[in-house]
Amino acid sequence: MTDTLDQITPDGASSGRPVADVRNWRRTETAGLVTLWLDCAETSTNVVSEEVLRELDGLLDEAKQARPEALAIRSAKPNGFGAGADIKGFTGLSGEDALELLREGHGVLEKLAALPFPTVAVVHGATLGGAFELALACTHRIGVDGVKLGFPEIQLGLHPGLGGTFRLTSLIDPVEAMQMMLTGRSAHDRKAKKLGILDTLVPERHIEAAIAAAADGTLDQHSDGLRARAMRTGAARSLAATRMRAETEKKAPRVHFPAPFALIDLWESRGGDPEAMQEGEIASFAALLDSVTAQNLIRVFFLRQGLKSASKGGDGIDHVHVIGAGAMGAEIAAWSAMQGKTVTIEDLKLEALGATIKQAGQIFDKKHLSSIGKRDALDRLIPDPDALGRARADLLIEAAPEKAEIKESIYAELTNVMKPGAILATNTSSLPLAALVDAAPDPAHFAGLHFFNPVSKMPLVEVVSHPMAAQETLRRLTAFTTAIDRLPAQVSDYPGFLVNRILAPYMMEAIVMLDEGYDKVEIDRAALAFGMPMGPVALADTVGLNICVEVAASLRDRLDVPVADTPGWLSDKIGTGLYGADGDTPPEEPADDPDQQVIDRLILPMCNAAVECLRKGVAADADTVDGAMIFGTGWAPFRGGPLHYAKVRADVPEALRRLEEKHGPRFAPDPGWTDLG
């Protein structure tokens, strides 16, 4: 959008008459077209806050009096039209205060929708949540290539609250609109045009012509289809709503996630009447804002922000060299190249390097890169069978098999090869850094960079320190993690580091329970009912039973707390898995009435391990622990993380003592519970 901003004035400042008392908007006027540029103060990303809407209200009054030929709303931020509502504004908001604020916001967008001349939203980049609702209130929407539109509110335990529920379902096929809102999935440029959200999709150089066409009425608009008209009847909506509830219940049970069902109820009962739906949307949004789920998911949003904020300064890393083109190495290389880094990747097997390029192309397609973006990312990803990148890279990531002798031999080869100041990071998930550091060319420039599989989907990266690591090395690795759009969790060297130390008891206790005669499906369905993304038995199969046995042995040798014994028969299942051995498949639906004893045996050891890690200083604070578990494993996000869950529940130490009396010392409450605030 740089060229577009240059059309305001060469220095990027707003031309035209200044607008008094406005911090977040710029106003320009040319040949009968008034353009309002959203440019939120003191931030690189636009958000729709109370202040933004209040200022827009005054600007709309002014525009109505001026009667231009058309009004355009655009973003002055290069990265997108807007990231949604200001989540900070939700903190502490409830009851009548929430209702009043929502009514005021609706009033502003109603004023925009009622203007007596064409209004045009020009959207580029991320156009989400409240920013999307702002665009929907305009007469026309012009998309710039690469735009992404969506409603992520469901991830906060909410649904759209500034008119999105009735404007989107009135604009396009209501079932498609509901699916967007229920899943939080975005519609990228061409999909948005096909659905009818956008009137046209243009390259940046054609924006002005498209605005002119919208202003003079020659820009074609989307018209309702047959199904859209049919869904105006209550009977059709009721049938569709029943199917939506059934599908939603499988992935987001109503008992834990009320927002999707509130949205379905709203559309089913009021979808034929926009005014009634608007009234219902306000009431429903305010009620959801008070829910425990929304408050915890909003907390998760801030946990994400907290992990991001740990990054300070630039990383000084332009060239990344990955050693090992296995599953993890290939994903790390592809993801880093996609995020703008030059990446060389080496492997002894040429076919592995070829597979890496193929896999990278698939990742880029799934992430909706344009053809040019995909080409550029692939150009940055360079197979390096001769390992020439070792001497040129700013960061070398070792992703070799989990054998200390293999890693040590690689490190020996790097001595006197890496350029001065380059960092060596190991992606090990199970080996202690203390056992590897002596082999590293420069211990001060060596640390752990533990990605989670698959890298393209799992946002967390553990930045693992050891006593000899330089603080600048850790800082740069943290900054690198943020630069490639992952979340850094700074942790210290400890058995399993942070996430695997806490997660291991989940699988290990399930195996003990199987040995006691529990049914694996019952165990997994209880875990799903609690809110875990995958049951522990299914997870053990996914991780690999051989790895589970190795991890259990490693923890038993290295921890100063009791660890569950793995039964001898488990080795017989290696290769087939616990489900595969019986020809079964893991359950997808949670138990309707789960056994709380089963849940406690699976979940409370994780809470106990989280307290242990906090006491041992593996992570700096409880927020890092909770954020790492949510973003590294998908740990029941609507519960706010294991430590937050324990604080809210309050009786966890007592429950652990009861389990200790019945099942043994592995359940003994950690001494750190006395210090947990």
C-alpha positions, 0 to 999 in steps of 0.5 A: 500500500506504499504507492497508495499512501503516497497519493495522500501526500509525499510524506505520508501525512494527510492532506486536505482540511485538518479534522479537530479532535481526531487521532485515528482518521485522516480525511482527504477530498478529491473531485467529489470523493471524500476518503476517510483513512483509518490510521490508528494512533501509536500502533502499526495495526488498525483496531476498531475501538470505542475511540475509533467509532466515536471519531467516525461518528463525527466524520460521518455527520460532517460527510452527510452535510457535505454531500459528496458524490461518494465516500470511501473508507480505507486503511493507511496501514500497509499490513491490512484494513484492520485486525478487529475490535480492540480486545482491551476494551472488553476487559471488565466490560459487562452488564448494562455498560456492555449493552450501552457500548454495543448500542453506540457502536451499532448506531455509528455503523447504522449511520454509515449504512444510511448515508444518502450516497455511495459508500465504498470500503477498500479492503486489503490484507487482514480485514477481520472482526470489527473492521470487517463489520465496518466494511459490511456497513458500506454500499460497496466493498472493493478488495485488493489482491491478497485480502483476507476477510473473516470473523475470528470472534468465535475464538474468543468465545463470542460472535460478531457484535457490530452487525456482522451477524445480520449484515453478512447473512443478508449479503451472501448465502446465509449458510456460507455466512454462518459457516464463516462465523461458526468456524472463524475461518477467513475467506481469502480474496478470490473466495470472498469475491466468489461468495459475494462479500466483495463486489470486485477484486483488483490489483492495487493499481486499479483501486481508483478506477474501481472506486470511480465505478462504485461512485457512478453506479457501474460497479456490479453488486452481488445478488441473492441466490435461490438458497439465500431467498429460501433461508428467509423462511423459518422452516428452512432456517430451522432445518439448517440450524439443526444440522449446524448444531449437530456438526458444532457439537462434535467439535465444540460442545455447548457445555464448554463453548456457548457462542456457536450455539448462541449464534445459531439460535439467533439466526434461526429465530430472527434471521428473517428480520434484520432489525430483530436480529440486530437487537438479538445480536447486541443482547447475545454478545453482551451475555456471552461477554459475561461467560466464563468461556469468553473471559478465559479465551480473552485471557488466552488472547492476552497470553498470546500477546504476552509471549509475543512481547518477550521479543525485543529488537531485531534478530540479525538473522537473514540466512537460516541453515537447517541440518536434516530434512526429516519431518521437522527440518522440512517444516522448519525450513519451509516455514522460515522461507515463507516468512521471508528468511533465506533458507538452505537445507542439507541432508545426506539423502537427495530424495529427502531434499526433493520431498522438502520442496514438494512439502513446502509447496503444499504448505504455501498453498494451504496458507493461501500464498499468491502465485508470486508469493509462492514462487518467491518463497520457493526461491528462498528455500534452497536445497543444499546437499553440499552443506555450503550454507553452514559457513554462510548462515546467521542461524544453523538449526540442527534437526537431526535424529534424537541421538546424542552421538549423531548431534555431537558428530554434526557439531564437531563438523561445524567447528571453524566452519560457522561464521563469527556470531552465528548461532547454533540451535538444536531442535531436540525435544528430549535430549538435555542441552547440558549433555550437548553443550560441550560438543557445540563449537561455541557454548555461548552461541548455542541454545535450544529452539524446540519447534512443535509438529507440524510447524506450519500449524503449531504456533509455539517454539520453546527457546531453551537456555542453559547456563553457558548461553549468552543472553544476546543469543537467547534474545536473538532466538526469541526475536527470530521466533517472533519474526517468523510468526511463531510464539516464543516461550523462554524456558530453561534446560529441564527434563522434557523442557516445559511443555513435554514435562507437563504433557508426559504424565497425561499419556503415562497415566492413561497407559497405567489406567489401561493396565488396570483394565480401563477401556481406552475409548472411555479414557479418551472420551473423558479427556475430550469432555474436559476439553483436550484436543486429543485423548491421551491414548490417541496421543500416545499412538500419534507420538509413537509408543517407542517414544513414549517408552523412551520419554518415560525412562528418561524422566524416571532417570532425570526427575527427582519426583516419582514417575509412573512405570510403563507396563511390560506389554506396551513394547508389544504394541510398538508398531501397531499402536494401542488403537491399531492393535485392535483395529479400532479408531480413536473417538471424536466425540466427548463423553456425555457423562465422564467419570471425574475420577478419570479426568482427575487422574489425567489432568491433575498430574499435568497441573502438578507438573506445571507447578513443579516447573514454575517452582524450578524456574523452568519458566519465568511465570504462570502466564508463560506456563499456561500460554505454552501449554495452550499454544504448544498442545491445544490444552483446553483453552477455554479453561485458561491453562493448567495453572489458571484452571487449578487456581479457579478450581482451588481444591487441586492439592487436596484432590492430589492427596486423595489420589496419592492415597489411592494410587501412590506417590506419583500424585504427591502435591508439589511443594510449589502449591503453597506459593501459587497465588 
